[in-house]
Each structure stands twice: as structure tokens, then as C-alpha cells.
Amino acid sequence: MTAAFETPAVEHGVEVYIPLNRLKKSERNARKTPHRPEDIETLAASIRAKGILQPPVVEPELDAEGRPTGNYLVTIGEGRRLAQLLRAKRKQIKKTEPIRCVIDTANDAYEISLDENVTRFAMHPADQFEAFQRLAEERGFGAEEIAARFGVTATVVRQRLKLASVSPRLMQTYRDGDMTLDQLMAFTVSEDHQRQEGLWESLPNYERHPQTIRRHLTRDRVSATDRRAIFVGAEAYQAAGGVMVRDLFADDQGGYFADPALLDRLVAERLQTFADAIVADGWKWASFDLDYSLSRIRPQVRDFTSDEQARYDALQAEREALETGHAEWTDAAEVRFGEIVAEIEALDGARLGFASEDKARAGAFITLTANGQARVEYGFVRPEDEAREPVPCQGDAGDEPPTEHQSAPEPEPGRATLSDTLVENLTAHRTAALRDALAAQPQTALCVLLHLLVQWAFDSARRDGSCLEVRPTSVALSGYAPGLGEMIAGRAMDERHEVWAAKLAAVDNDAWALVTALDFEARLDLLAYCVSRTVNAVRSRDRGDWGMSPADDLASVLALDMTAYWTPTSESYFGRVPKSRILEAVTEAVSEDAARRISAAKKADMADAAEQLIVGTGWLPLPLRTVGAEAEAIAQAAK
């Protein structure tokens, strides 16, 4: 049987223990906004670990006649009361848990409640960071334990411990108010105090942006989003002894690989395994240095085996039944349809292959895609391995002059008796007639032109197999801009090429069969791709301004927006032009004042600053601008 609670003597300033269920919220508490649930969680965790460090201040509750009810109103410490109630709800303490309180009957309850919330001085964040560090170092508390004792998340604790690891000199700068918290956070990506301090001192005030600090401190690291990092993977890199660095205060998308040399070695080793497997499969060579200037052998299409044909026919029948059936198109039917299409495509792909004799003289290029996948392109033939027709030597059977037992080749009927001049005359008339007839049949003209373009684009051995005097060429842009093939436009063109190459292989590389089998829309798509490969708008020393005006016209017609393909950065532009050009760009894109602020910076710092200032403005250097686009943008903005 529980003993009855005895109301303690009401005496100002006395500390008493009062059952939790006898404490009530005071209407004279100045805090009217409810406590946040997360704040109560924090208090509950702290009290559980250390007890109530500051006892609540209470006054006795009186009834209408002024007599004590046995309950007490909490003037100061409502949050602590709620935290204890939360603990009681969780069965950590009893509802009658004795709570140490201080009785105040001399002061106005509302005033002291207000005073408690107004005249308080928060600890400087730097002191808090270092206090958490001390708990970790001196008492051996881990992040999880500190979090539990203070009612915060383990992530918050790790962040504060990371901040505490910044150079003491920089921490003092932060205490003195000469550094922002965001700047301090940026320095946590490096643990090298000397490097931190040197960077802070070398950066001019206008360059001390958090993102600039991060960029400087991570220049010798590789982002986890880099294709090499994705290809190797953090797990394999760390297993080889590599160290990962995380930025706890920004979205680092997986962190940084701190040892680029190790990462490059792992990339090379893994790529070599791909190369070894390719050569083992019968190819003559495998290389990592892509060269599209080489001729290329395309895969051939083999016949289905009987089992494959049966499966293919069954899938096609099921697909047709789903497409033409009158049953309701359910989610399950849609899933099944996708599975059928995928299996049909897989069977079609399995038919493509290379002859062993082709593999023996050709090779493959291995590249890394932007998403860190190894891509292998097969069938490239080096000049020295090109197949050549054998030239018979004198005395070979095929070169022996006709004997009395051999007949000389019969001349082509009607040719032997005609002079060269007459043949030219006649074929000129025929050519004129062909031109007139072809001009009257646009669809046929499209097929003939497209046939030529497809031969040129996909089969170097047959590039002369046409009577058209059209000679398309395609300049290798990688010679002007290394790495362009992995940019947005380069990847898109490669993907288009592979799609059409597969379609061509499916008809035994017969360009005419492909062109004539396509419907009109598909034919136009193929034409657009082949024509696009011939565009050359490169302004080089040997070409000068040749083709520049038509290229400008074409860009205007296409409404080309280069901001979708290219961004001015320190690496791509600002670090490669004089300081005067950098200042011109900032003036044009931002303002004269912005350019003036960075005018005294060193070249590298100015380039970094310009990159940050111009980001998002849509500014482009003159060679990349589309004629009339700026005026159109201004006109649209004015509407």
C-alpha cells in the first residue's frame, strides 16, 4: 500500500521533492508557444543520463478559498516537467517519481518565468564543439553514446566533432567573429591544419566562399561521382588501402577518394582484365585509346537455331495476342508485354556476331562512360591489318597469256566498237536523263542519297559504291577538344550510331535493304543522323572562317542553346584566357562592380571567382553564341 503524499511546508527558497503527478502547468508561465517535441526528447535524454541539473521552480496551487490543493504549479521548468512525463510514459520512471523542486512564494511568477527565458546566454558554438570533442577523447564516448546523453542524433555529434578538428587558429578566428560557420564547415574536408591555415591566409576576402574553400581543399582528391570512382567502387578502393573523405556539411554524393594514384592503378588493372578477356575471345587487340578514324567491321547476322526460332515465334505470337486482344490491359499484362519485348530484343542481339577471321585482324576499344560503366566497341581495323586483294605475280596461272586452248575475255557488247569520245557523249545524255528523272521522284532521290550516306557512315569499304558526286566527310572533333566524346553531345551521337549500326547489321550490312525497308519517318531520322555527321563548324588555323557563316545560320535555324551542352568553368574557359578576358566576362554577365572586386586577384583565384560569379547566368563566350538568341531573350524578358 502506497503511503499518502504529505504536503511539504510552504517556505520560500526551500528545496523539496514533489511527486511528478503533483506538478502542473502554470498559467502564469511567460512561455506560451508549446515546446517542440524534439526539444522535449533532448531534455528527456539529458535527464536520463545526468538527472535534473536545474530543479524546476514551483509555487503551491490554491483553491478558490485560498487553501493549498496539494499540487504545485511549475513557474520555471515546464520543459523539464514534460520531459519527465515523457519518461514516465515510456516506463522509464513512475508517475509518482519524486522531483527535486525549489519553492518560490516571494517573486511574481510571471516575471521570474520571463526572466528565466530572457536573461540567458547561450554557449558559443565553438565551445560546444570542443566540449563534445573532450567527451570523446577524455571519456572515450562514441558518437552514439554522446547523442544518447544529449538527446541529439549521432550525425549531429559527428558534425560537431568534425568542426572541433579544424585548426585551433581558425577556430579562434571563428570565435572572434571573423569567420562564418559555413566557412568553418568548409574547412572540415581536410584534416591538415597547416593547409587549412595557408588557404585561409592566401584567399582574399572576396574569395573566401565556402564552395571555393571546398574546391581548393579537394583538388587533389577524386569525387565519388567521377567515372573512375564509380567504375572501381568505394568498397574495392578501401579494400586496397584507399582512404575515403566525407563532407558532413554538404551533399558530397558519396565523398572523395583521397588517393588518386591508387584509384588510377585500380582502374588500369580492372580495365586490363577486360582487355585480356577480349583478346582471349579471339580479337587481335584491345586498347583504351579510342580512335574513330579507323575503319570498322560490322557484326554479321546468323540464322536462329531451331530452338531459338521456336522461342522467337512463340514470343511474337504472344506479343501480337496482347497487342490485338480485346481483354482489359491490366498492370500484369503491361509487365508481361515488357518482358516479351526485352526477350525478343535479347534474341535478336544474340544473332549478331563476328566471324573468327574478322576478329583475328580487328580489335576493340574499351572506354569508361560518364556513369562509370566499361563500354566495349568492337570491330576496328588498323591500316596494316586491312584486307587487301592479292596481286598475282608474273607467271601466276591467272596471269598467263591466252593460249590456243584459252579464249580471251569477250568484250562487253557494244563497247569495243565505240570510241571513248562517243561513250562520254552518250553517258552524258544518260546522266542528264537520270538527273531529270530523279528530280521528279523525291522519295527515290531521298533513298539514293541516304544509301550513299549510310555506306559512308557505316562501311568504309563501300564508300565509293554510288553514282552520286556527293562526298561527305566527318572531322574527328576529339583532335580539337579531348574528352568531347564523353560530353552530352558526344555521348548522344555515339548512342545514335550504335542504334543504327545494329539495324544495319540486322540486314546483313546491306545499306540499300535498310534504306528501302524503312518507313518515311524512320528514313528521315536516319538521314538526319548521317547528315549531322558531316557538319564541321570548327574554326581552325587551316580552315580560317570557312563555313562559319553557314554554321551561324544553321545554329539560328536550330535555335541552338549551347548552355545545355557547355558551362564556363575555371578549367574549360577562365583558366585558359587572359585576366582581361575574365574581367570582361564578369562585367558582361554580372556587373562592373563584381569585376572590380576580383580585379586584384591572382590569375588562378580570379578564374575560380569568375566561375562562381557567372554560374547560372547563361553567359557564353562569343564563339558559342547563337546569332539573334540574345536579342530574342531580351525581347521575351520584356514581354
PARO-807028 format. One record per residue (C-alpha): x, y, z. Coordinates in steps of 0.02 Angstrom, whole numbers, padded with zeros to 5 digits, always signed. Layout:
XYZ;...
This chain:
+00000+00000+00000;+00072+00168-00057;+00097+00299+00079;-00005+00458+00057;+00088+00613-00002;+00115+00742+00134;+00111+00922+00076;+00280+00999+00121;+00291+01157+00222;+00272+01308+00108;+00430+01408+00136;+00512+01518+00005;+00679+01453-00060;+00661+01278+00010;+00707+01128-00099;+00577+00990-00087;+00539+00827-00177;+00367+00827-00257;+00287+00678-00347;+00284+00703-00536;+00095+00681-00541;+00077+00828-00419;+00164+00951-00537;+00052+01052-00653;+00075+01180-00789;+00064+01360-00728;-00049+01481-00821;+00071+01619-00767;+00217+01544-00864;+00276+01676-00989;+00313+01545-01123;+00151+01521-01219;+00220+01437-01375;+00221+01249-01346;+00387+01160-01332;+00441+01069-01489;+00435+00879-01475;+00620+00867-01522;+00664+00986-01380;+00572+00877-01255;+00663+00724-01325;+00829+00813-01296;+00784+00857-01116;+00724+00680-01081;+00888+00607-01144;+00990+00729-01041;+00890+00697-00881;+00902+00510-00905;+01092+00521-00919;+01130+00654-00788;+00970+00688-00689;+00888+00858-00672;+01033+00981-00658;+00922+01133-00626;+00769+01096-00518;+00604+01171-00576;+00539+01323-00481;+00362+01297-00417;+00227+01380-00313;+00085+01294-00219;-00084+01283-00306;-00226+01363-00206;-00412+01332-00222;-00548+01466-00230;-00540+01491-00041;-00350+01510-00046;-00314+01339+00029;-00171+01227-00040;-00234+01086-00153;-00078+00980-00132;-00023+01013-00312;+00113+01132-00370;+00120+01246-00522;+00282+01246-00621;+00337+01427-00643;+00509+01386-00716;+00548+01216-00792;+00393+01166-00890;+00503+01082-01019;+00584+00976-00884;+00412+00926-00820;+00358+00873-00994;+00521+00777-01017;+00490+00680-00856;+00311+00644-00909;+00380+00575-01073;+00498+00463-00975;+00353+00404-00866;+00252+00365-01023;+00397+00258-01083;+00401+00166-00915;+00575+00233-00875;+00511+00309-00712;+00349+00301-00610;+00213+00431-00623;+00245+00467-00439;+00433+00491-00464;+00495+00621-00334;+00556+00777-00425;+00676+00896-00338;+00598+01071-00345;+00627+01244-00272;+00478+01335-00196;+00460+01521-00237;+00322+01618-00149;+00408+01787-00144;+00426+01833-00328;+00294+01865-00459;+00277+01702-00552;+00254+01784-00724;+00406+01896-00702;+00527+01760-00649;+00464+01649-00789;+00500+01789-00912;+00669+01822-00832;+00717+01639-00849;+00687+01644-01037;+00759+01818-01071;+00917+01834-00966;+01006+01681-01030;+01170+01672-01125;+01199+01532-01248;+01369+01447-01256;+01472+01495-01407;+01458+01355-01536;+01648+01336-01538;+01645+01296-01352;+01511+01165-01384;+01612+01084-01524;+01765+01071-01414;+01665+01008-01265;+01597+00864-01369;+01775+00828-01427;+01833+00822-01246;+01698+00695-01202;+01755+00588-01348;+01941+00600-01309;+01944+00601-01119;+01796+00490-01077;+01800+00381-01231;+01620+00415-01279;+01572+00372-01458;+01454+00474-01564;+01306+00362-01523;+01334+00374-01335;+01357+00563-01337;+01200+00576-01442;+01101+00474-01316;+01162+00580-01169;+01116+00745-01252;+00962+00697-01350;+01031+00736-01522;+01065+00625-01670;+01231+00537-01696;+01251+00635-01859;+01244+00799-01764;+01376+00736-01643;+01490+00683-01786;+01470+00854-01865;+01517+00942-01704;+01667+00829-01678;+01721+00864-01857;+01708+01051-01827;+01812+01032-01670;+01952+00955-01775;+01980+01115-01876;+02141+01210-01843;+02137+01297-01671;+02193+01458-01756;+02044+01453-01873;+01929+01407-01728;+01988+01564-01637;+01955+01665-01795;+01778+01596-01791;+01761+01641-01607;+01819+01818-01645;+01681+01837-01774;+01799+01848-01923;+01741+01684-01998;+01565+01618-02028;+01504+01447-01976;+01482+01399-02160;+01665+01440-02191;+01718+01338-02040;+01614+01193-02105;+01703+01201-02273;+01873+01176-02190;+01819+01008-02117;+01851+00920-02285;+02037+00924-02240;+02124+00873-02078;+02286+00960-02123;+02292+01113-02008;+02439+01190-02099;+02348+01176-02264;+02189+01248-02188;+02280+01398-02117;+02380+01427-02275;+02225+01428-02383;+02133+01550-02268;+02279+01670-02271;+02305+01658-02459;+02125+01688-02508;+02070+01870-02524;+01911+01914-02428;+01801+01911-02582;+01861+01735-02623;+01826+01656-02454;+01664+01575-02511;+01631+01404-02431;+01620+01323-02603;+01788+01399-02652;+01868+01334-02493;+01798+01161-02525;+01857+01162-02705;+02036+01210-02656;+02044+01079-02519;+01977+00938-02630;+02077+00973-02788;+02195+00830-02754;+02052+00708-02725;+01931+00619-02838;+01745+00640-02814;+01642+00483-02789;+01540+00539-02940;+01693+00529-03053;+01680+00391-03183;+01840+00310-03117;+01773+00307-02939;+01608+00230-02994;+01698+00101-03101;+01810+00040-02960;+01688+00068-02816;+01723+00130-02641;+01725-00045-02568;+01863-00108-02683;+01961+00053-02663;+01955+00043-02473;+01998-00143-02477;+02158-00093-02570;+02203+00028-02430;+02122+00184-02500;+02050+00317-02385;+01880+00398-02409;+01847+00576-02350;+01670+00635-02317;+01599+00811-02309;+01475+00804-02166;+01405+00976-02204;+01367+00965-02390;+01298+00839-02512;+01462+00760-02564;+01371+00620-02658;+01475+00484-02581;+01630+00578-02528;+01805+00589-02601;+01939+00463-02644;+02094+00533-02558;+02222+00434-02658;+02202+00469-02846;+02360+00370-02890;+02290+00213-02808;+02122+00240-02892;+02204+00258-03064;+02303+00098-03034;+02144+00004-02988;+02057+00072-03143;+02200+00017-03255;+02204-00156-03176;+02018-00183-03195;+02017-00119-03374;+02160-00236-03414;+02053-00383-03361;+01925-00327-03491;+02063-00313-03622;+02133-00487-03580;+01959-00563-03595;+01932-00480-03765;+02097-00545-03835;+02061-00717-03761;+01896-00714-03857;+01991-00708-04021;+02013-00523-04054;+02186-00466-04112;+02200-00321-03989;+02110-00216-03861;+02154-00035-03824;+02100+00106-03710;+02144+00246-03834;+01987+00269-03938;+02017+00310-04121;+01862+00327-04230;+01969+00362-04385;+01999+00175-04407;+01889+00076-04523;+01767-00040-04440;+01697-00213-04469;+01514-00233-04426;+01440-00390-04347;+01350-00515-04458;+01181-00592-04426;+01171-00782-04407;+01016-00888-04425;+00919-00940-04272;+00941-01116-04209;+00782-01219-04214;+00753-01192-04027;+00784-01006-04042;+00666-00992-04190;+00530-01084-04097;+00550-00972-03946;+00555-00817-04056;+00394-00866-04147;+00307-00904-03982;+00355-00735-03909;+00298-00643-04066;+00131-00735-04060;+00107-00691-03877;+00154-00511-03911;+00030-00500-04054;-00106-00576-03946;-00077-00445-03812;-00075-00303-03938;-00231-00356-04034;-00326-00443-03895;-00489-00370-03830;-00456-00412-03648;-00428-00273-03523;-00249-00207-03523;-00202-00240-03343;-00043-00196-03248;+00007-00378-03259;-00018-00377-03448;+00091-00222-03463;+00230-00303-03361;+00220-00460-03467;+00224-00358-03627;+00386-00275-03568;+00462-00445-03529;+00416-00510-03703;+00493-00359-03791;+00652-00374-03688;+00671-00560-03728;+00639-00531-03914;+00773-00395-03916;+00893-00511-03824;+00865-00648-03953;+00892-00525-04095;+01051-00464-04012;+01115-00642-03990;+01110-00665-04179;+01241-00531-04205;+01419-00590-04207;+01588-00576-04290;+01672-00706-04399;+01829-00779-04322;+01935-00719-04469;+01872-00541-04442;+01910-00548-04256;+02086-00610-04296;+02129-00448-04387;+02023-00323-04289;+02016-00259-04112;+01911-00167-03986;+01916-00005-03889;+01872+00000-03705;+01809+00163-03632;+01726+00220-03473;+01556+00301-03489;+01504+00450-03386;+01410+00335-03267;+01565+00230-03234;+01524+00081-03344;+01651-00003-03458;+01595+00010-03639;+01674-00101-03771;+01664-00059-03956;+01717-00200-04070;+01774-00217-04249;+01904-00081-04276;+02040-00121-04403;+02210-00040-04405;+02280+00011-04576;+02412-00126-04576;+02276-00257-04547;+02159-00201-04687;+02109-00344-04801;+02185-00323-04973;+02154-00416-05135;+02305-00522-05179;+02405-00456-05328;+02454-00601-05442;+02641-00611-05479;+02707-00628-05655;+02698-00808-05705;+02548-00849-05596;+02417-00956-05679;+02296-00812-05675;+02420-00701-05769;+02467-00819-05907;+02426-00753-06080;+02292-00844-06175;+02350-00998-06268;+02271-01088-06410;+02170-01183-06283;+02113-01024-06191;+01992-00891-06251;+02021-00707-06220;+01883-00619-06123;+01741-00565-06232;+01723-00375-06244;+01565-00300-06171;+01434-00297-06309;+01429-00130-06399;+01582-00059-06312;+01725-00120-06416;+01665-00030-06572;+01632+00138-06488;+01761+00275-06463;+01793+00347-06292;+01727+00515-06352;+01563+00440-06406;+01544+00343-06244;+01569+00504-06146;+01440+00591-06256;+01311+00456-06236;+01333+00433-06050;+01321+00622-06028;+01149+00615-06108;+01106+00469-05995;+01166+00565-05843;+01057+00714-05890;+00908+00599-05907;+00946+00518-05739;+00953+00689-05658;+00787+00741-05732;+00703+00578-05684;+00775+00580-05510;+00724+00761-05483;+00545+00712-05522;+00544+00574-05390;+00589+00648-05218;+00564+00484-05125;+00686+00393-05239;+00809+00537-05226;+00799+00525-05038;+00837+00338-05044;+00985+00360-05161;+01061+00499-05055;+01029+00405-04896;+01105+00248-04969;+01265+00343-05003;+01268+00421-04832;+01238+00255-04744;+01380+00173-04842;+01493+00316-04795;+01443+00317-04611;+01447+00130-04578;+01553+00041-04710;+01716+00121-04763;+01749-00018-04889;+01597+00033-04993;+01608+00221-04986;+01632+00230-05175;+01481+00123-05215;+01371+00262-05283;+01349+00364-05442;+01317+00524-05344;+01450+00658-05342;+01419+00687-05157;+01570+00663-05046;+01527+00679-04862;+01669+00692-04737;+01672+00697-04547;+01808+00782-04448;+01864+00697-04286;+01821+00829-04155;+01921+00742-04020;+02077+00813-04101;+02017+00988-04059;+01935+00952-03889;+01999+00797-03797;+01863+00709-03700;+01724+00782-03807;+01658+00609-03842;+01606+00590-03660;+01513+00755-03654;+01325+00768-03681;+01330+00792-03870;+01466+00662-03898;+01376+00528-03798;+01212+00564-03886;+01293+00544-04058;+01377+00381-04006;+01211+00311-03944;+01126+00356-04109;+01267+00274-04206;+01252+00110-04110;+01063+00103-04135;+01077+00121-04324;+01230+00008-04334;+01129-00132-04253;+00986-00106-04377;+01109-00112-04522;+01188-00272-04455;+01015-00350-04444;+01001-00341-04635;+01175-00413-04666;+01251-00238-04682;+01154-00209-04844;+01131-00019-04841;+01007-00021-04986;+00899-00152-04900;+00897-00048-04741;+00853+00115-04827;+00713+00044-04934;+00638-00054-04789;+00617+00098-04677;+00457+00198-04670;+00465+00381-04714;+00485+00446-04536;+00624+00323-04495;+00708+00363-04659;+00711+00547-04613;+00783+00505-04442;+00924+00406-04522;+00954+00545-04648;+00964+00674-04509;+01093+00571-04416;+01202+00540-04569;+01194+00722-04624;+01232+00782-04448;+01397+00687-04452;+01457+00796-04595;+01438+00961-04502;+01603+01050-04475;+01594+01217-04386;+01770+01211-04315;+01865+01373-04340;+02045+01313-04354;+02206+01386-04422;+02197+01288-04584;+02012+01323-04614;+02002+01503-04555;+01823+01567-04567;+01775+01438-04698;+01596+01381-04665;+01572+01494-04515;+01431+01597-04588;+01329+01444-04641;+01363+01368-04470;+01292+01525-04388;+01139+01515-04499;+01115+01332-04456;+01130+01368-04269;+00995+01503-04286;+00879+01386-04381;+00905+01250-04250;+00886+01377-04107;+01045+01301-04036;+01065+01334-03849;+01245+01296-03802;+01209+01316-03616;+01131+01143-03625;+01298+01071-03684;+01436+01178-03610;+01469+01276-03449;+01606+01406-03422;+01719+01346-03282;+01895+01381-03224;+01952+01226-03317;+01850+01245-03477;+01872+01432-03506;+01928+01557-03373;+02093+01469-03337;+02134+01474-03523;+02108+01658-03561;+02198+01817-03504;+02139+01908-03348;+02067+02047-03457;+01950+01921-03539;+01896+01855-03369;+01852+02031-03312;+01759+02064-03474;+01655+01908-03448;+01612+01951-03267;+01567+02129-03316;+01453+02069-03455;+01372+01928-03357;+01361+02007-03184;+01417+02188-03162;+01564+02307-03167;+01566+02308-02978;+01584+02118-02973;+01729+02128-03095;+01811+02266-02994;+01804+02160-02835;+01908+02021-02912;+02023+02129-03019;+02169+02120-02896;+02165+01930-02878;+02295+01812-02947;+02251+01726-03111;+02201+01558-03034;+02098+01640-02897;+02017+01758-03022;+01968+01610-03132;+01888+01519-02984;+01797+01677-02930;+01731+01707-03106;+01664+01529-03113;+01564+01558-02954;+01501+01729-03007;+01444+01677-03180;+01363+01511-03134;+01180+01513-03182;+01188+01674-03282;+01184+01587-03452;+01338+01683-03510;+01435+01609-03657;+01593+01665-03748;+01563+01738-03920;+01608+01584-04024;+01471+01484-03937;+01330+01610-03952;+01187+01583-04073;+01157+01737-04180;+00999+01825-04128;+00975+01721-03970;+01022+01864-03854;+00902+01985-03937;+00764+01856-03930;+00797+01826-03744;+00788+02012-03709;+00627+02027-03807;+00549+01882-03712;+00601+01957-03546;+00522+02123-03593;+00352+02044-03627;
